[in-house]
Amino acid sequence: WLKRVATQSLTKAPESQAGRAVARRSGTLRNRTGLLMMSANVVNTLQQVTGLSVAALRVPARHLAGALVEVVRHPRSTADAVNALSPWMQQRSDTVARDVDQTIERLLTNPNLAQRTEQAGMRYGYALQQAAQNVIDRAVWLGAYRQAEKAGADGAQAVRDADSAVRMTQSSFAPEDSAGVEHAAAFTRLFLMFYSYFSGQANLLATEVQNAKKQPARLALVYLLGFAVPAVLADVIAKGLRGGLDDEDGDELAAKLLQVFFVSQARYALAGVPVAGQAGNAMLGQFTPEGFDNRIGASPAYSA
């Protein structure tokens, strides 16, 4: 863990020339596949709204709703206020860190035109998702900050509580916040694309369930807000925008929604299991009308 923090990398350094060659190609494949899937991905952008449901486990709904209204009405002023209080939030929401990384890479590698074009794609390819996530993050942060202040926390503690609420409910892709299984060779990491988010959600749910022992009402709320709503809503958004919920004969919609309710939650649970969860999702794919999910694609890069 200390090595990950110091190097700010989840990829284990290869020890041989052959290993370095494999690592370079694996990293390139992973980056390009991610860009291919996420650039201008409106479906995934709209799915960011499910983060509000998860955030309600840590931030009271009244604070969360009030903060969201303020962020939507005054996006620039709230962004400036949040960034001024929290350097962590500024780094999370801005491109400063990415700019520094790319500047260092340019100095070390002197990239050609094609490589510079790819770097630009890496910077702007996730623009839609970043913009949507910034709105959710700031609403969660502001709501948590106000909750902490109301509970009597001083300024510094309120900032720490708010940072924690965002990191725990919206996940963090920083090396120090990632699961140990993600610290692996570049080739192995091809099979862990997008795992960080689901790993973070699984850890949050495990913590909330542990804290809610012998409290049936709280357990039901954890299941609803932290699991059922994100899983089902994300699937409804995806299928709805792709025409998967079209009702041709008047009787299909109810059956499709029922299938979405159960299958989406099963897939969501399996997504939290590294690598092996994909095998389970492939088995579920045998019972869905789509054909693309019937085989084991350990990650998007594997299929590519």
N, C-alpha and C positions, 0 to 999 in steps of 0.2 A: 504494500500500500504506500509506504514512504517513497519507494522508487517511482511509482505512478505519479505521486504528487510532485516529486522533484522534476521528472521529465515531462510532465503534463501529456503523457501518451498512454494509450491502452494497448498499443501494439508492442509485443516483445521484440527486441532487436535480434535479427538473425545473426548467427555466428559463422556462417560459411558463405562463400561467394554464390553457390547455388541457392542458398537460403535467401540471400539478398535479392537475387533475380526473381525468385518466386514471390517475395514480399512486395517488390515493386509492381509486378503485374497484378497481384491480388489487390493491392491498394488502389490501383488504377481502375480495375473492374468494379470494386466496391463503390468508389466515388462516382463513376459514370453511371452505374446502375441506379444509385440513389437519385442522381440528377434526372435521369430519364423518367423515373417514377414520380418525382415530386415537383418538377418544374411545371408551373401553371396548373397544378392539381387542385381544382376547385373543390372536389369532393373532400379531400383530406383537409383543406383549409376550413371548410364548414364544420368538419368533425371536431375542430378545436374547441367548439362550444361545450362539448361534453366535459371539459375540464372544470367548468363551473359547478357541476354536480359533485365531482370529487372534492372540490375545494370546500363545499358546504359541510364536509366532515370535520374541518378544522376551523372554519370561519362561520359565525352565525349568519343566517340568511339575510337578516336585516342589514347587517354591515356590508355583506357582499353585494346586495342589490343596490344599496346607496352608493357604494364605491363604483359599481359598474355604470350607473347612470352618470356619475361625475366624469368618469373616464371617457365615455362616449360623447358627452356634451362638451367637454374641454380637454381634448386629447393632448394638446401640446403642453398646456400649463400643468396638467397632472403628471405627464411624463417628466417634465423638468423638476417638479417637486419631489417625485419618487427617486429620481436619479441623484438629486442633490443630497438626499438622506441616506441612500444606500449605494455604495460603490459596486456591490455585488449585482444589484439590479441593473445598474448602468452597463456593466460588462455583459450581462445576459441579454440585454435588449439591443445594444448597439453593435456596430461592426468593427469596433476598435480592436478587439482581440484578433479577429480574423485578418484585419489589415496588417497588424504587427507580424503575425505568422507568415503571411504572404510576402511581406517585405523581406523578412529573413530568408525565406526560400528563394526569392529572386536574387538576393545577394550571393547565396551559396551556389545556386545552380545556373544562373544566367539563362533563363528559359527562352526558347524560341517562340515564334508567333503562335503556333498551335498550342503550346503549353500556357502562354499568357491568356489565350482565349479560354482555355479550360479553367484557369484560375478565376477569370471573370465569371464564368458559369457557376463555379463553386460559391462565389460571393453572392450572386443575385438569383441563383436557381431556386432558393427556398424563400424568396421574398414574400410571397403570399402567405405562407405558413408563419413566417416570422412576424408579419404585420398583425395577423389574427391572434397569434400567441401573445404578442406584446399587450394587446388589449386585455386578454384574460389575466395575464401575469400581474399587470398593474392594478386591476380590480381586486384580485386576491390579496396583493400586497397591501393596498390601501385599507381594505376591510380588516385584515389581520392587524395592521398597525393601530387602527382606531379601537379595535377590540382590546389590544394590549394596553393602550393608554387608559381606556375606561376601567380596566382591571387594576390600574395603579402603577404600571411599569414606567420606569423613567425612559428618556428618549433613546438611549443606546440599547436598552433591553427590548423596547418596542420594535426597534429596527431589526434586532436579531430574531425576534419572534416572527416578524413579517417575512423576513428572508427565509426562515425555516418553513413557513406555511407554503410559500411558492415552491421551494425546493422539494418538499415532501409530497405535495398534491399535484404539481405539474411536471414533476420529474426533472432531473438534471443530467446532462450528458458530459459533465466534467469528469475527468479521470478519477478524482478523489471521491466522487459520489457514486461511481459505477460499481456493479457487482464484481466480485473477484473472478468469476468465470469469463468476464469480458476481457480480462488482461491475458491476451493470447497472441499467438503468431498471426501474421497478416492473413495467411490462408485460412486458419481456423475462424477468424473474424468474418470471413465471407458468410459463414453459417449463423451469424449472430446479428445480422442487419436489423435495425429497429428494435432490438431486444431491450435496450436501455429503458425505454418508456414502460414496457410491460413489466420489466423487473421492478422498477420503482413503484408501480401500482400494486404489484403483488406484495412488496414489503410494507407498503402503507396499509393495505387491507389486513395483513397479518398482525400488525401493531394495533390497529383499531379493534380487531376481534379480541385480541388479548386484553385490551383495556376495557372492553365491554362485557367481560365474563359476568355471568349471573345477572345481566341486565337485558332481558329479552327485547324490550323496546329499542334499546340502543343497537343491539345486534341486527334487528330488522332494518333500522335506519342505515347501518353500515352496508348491509347487503344492497339495499335499494339505491342509495346515493353513490356508493363506491364501486358497485359491480353491475347491477342490473341496468340502471339508466345509461351509463356510458357504453356498455356493450350493445344494448338494443338500439339506442338512439343513433350510434355510429353506423350500425348496419342499415337502419331505416334510411338514413341520409344517403348512404352509398347506393342502395338498391333503388331508392326513389329517383335519384338524379340519373341513374343509368337505365331507367325504364323497367326495373325488375319487379315493381309493384303494380304494373298495369293490370286492370281487372277486365278481362275480355268477355267473360260470360256472366258476370255478376256474382259468382260464388267463389272465385279464386282468391280475392283479396284477404278474406278472413283466414283462409288456410295458409296463405303466404305469411301473413303477420304472425300467426301461431308458430310457424316454422322459424321465423326470424327470432321470436322471443326465446326459444329453447336453443337453437343452433348458435346464435350469436353469443350467448353466455358461455356455451361449451367452448367455442373458439377462443373467447376472451380468456378463459381460465387456462387453456392449453398454451396460449401465447406467452404466459409467464414462465413456462418450462423451457429452458434453453435447449435448442436442437431437437430433443425428443418430442417436444410439443408439436413440432411440424408434422411428425409422423401421425400423431393423433388427429390433427386437423385434416390430413390427407384421408384418413379413414372416415371422418365426418363427411368429406366431400363426396363419398360414394352415395350419400343419401340426399344430395342437393341436385337441382336440375342443371346447374352449371357444370361444364366439363373441365374447366381450367384448374379446379381445386381437387381433382381426383388422384393426383400423384404427389409424391413427396418432393416438394421443392423446398429444401431446407432453408432457403432464403431467396429473395429476389435475384441476388447475384448468381445463385446456383442455376436458376432457370435461364438467365442470360447467357 
